[in-house]
Every structure is written in C-alpha cells, then in structure tokens.
Amino acid sequence: MAKAFGFDEDELKMLLVAVRQMRRTFAAARKTAPAPQPAVDAYARLYDDLYAKLLEMAGPLPPALEEVLEK
C-alpha cells in the first residue's frame, strides 16, 4: 500500500518513527500540563490517528521493528 502513495519501505519506517516521536512529545506535554489543554489533546489525537494509519499502510512489521516502535 505504501508504494501506491510513493513511499518506499525505508521512508515509511522513517515516517513511523517521526510520528511516534511526536506522539511521545504530546504525551509528555499532557502529563506536565497543570490544566487540561484542549489544543494539545486535539493534536495528540491527530498524531495517534496518523500513527495508526501509517502502521496499517506498512502492513505486517517484523517483530524487531514492532519492539522499537512500542518503546
């Protein structure tokens, strides 16, 4: 599926890692915020959804890569 959008496997892996890092950034911001932050929550949901779509595009991942992405 990734090739249909013009990505090769390495590019898709890089996208997954980048989106995973953004998810971590927003998770940290949500934990340290003194009050609810609707904008941060909205962006966090967008990155969660994007991550799920990229994983679906990637198809079955090797177990070693899944372990890296879960960290």
URMOPE-V786886 format. One record per residue. N is the residue number from 0. RES is the residue in three letters. SS is DSSP state (H for helix, E for strand, L for the rest). PHI is phi in radians with two decimals (* if undefined). BURIAL is I if it has 24 or more other C-alpha atoms within 12 Angstrom, else O. Layout:
# URMOPE-V786886
{{N RES SS PHI BURIAL} {N RES SS PHI BURIAL}}
This chain:
# URMOPE-V786886
{{0 MET L * O} {1 ALA H -1.05 O} {2 LYS H -1.13 O} {3 ALA H -1.11 O} {4 PHE H -1.74 O} {5 GLY L 1.54 O} {6 PHE L -1.74 O} {7 ASP L -1.62 O} {8 GLU H -1.08 O} {9 ASP H -1.15 O} {10 GLU H -1.13 O} {11 LEU H -1.14 I} {12 LYS H -1.08 I} {13 MET H -1.10 O} {14 LEU H -1.09 I} {15 LEU H -1.05 I} {16 VAL H -1.14 I} {17 ALA H -1.12 O} {18 VAL H -1.20 I} {19 ARG H -1.04 I} {20 GLN H -1.13 O} {21 MET H -1.15 O} {22 ARG H -1.06 I} {23 ARG H -1.11 O} {24 THR H -1.05 O} {25 PHE H -1.24 I} {26 ALA H -1.11 O} {27 ALA H -1.15 O} {28 ALA H -1.11 O} {29 ARG H -1.17 O} {30 LYS H -1.24 O} {31 THR H -1.63 O} {32 ALA L -1.21 O} {33 PRO L -1.24 O} {34 ALA L -2.42 O} {35 PRO L -0.98 O} {36 GLN L -2.10 O} {37 PRO H -1.01 O} {38 ALA H -1.17 O} {39 VAL H -1.12 O} {40 ASP H -1.08 O} {41 ALA H -1.14 O} {42 TYR H -1.16 O} {43 ALA H -1.05 I} {44 ARG H -1.12 O} {45 LEU H -1.06 O} {46 TYR H -1.21 I} {47 ASP H -1.08 I} {48 ASP H -1.14 O} {49 LEU H -1.09 O} {50 TYR H -1.07 I} {51 ALA H -1.07 O} {52 LYS H -1.16 O} {53 LEU H -1.13 I} {54 LEU H -1.08 I} {55 GLU H -1.14 O} {56 MET H -1.12 I} {57 ALA H -1.20 I} {58 GLY L 1.32 O} {59 PRO L -1.09 O} {60 LEU L -1.80 O} {61 PRO L -1.08 O} {62 PRO H -0.93 O} {63 ALA H -1.11 O} {64 LEU H -1.25 O} {65 GLU H -1.05 O} {66 GLU H -1.08 O} {67 VAL H -1.13 O} {68 LEU H -1.24 I} {69 GLU H -1.36 O} {70 LYS L -1.28 O}}
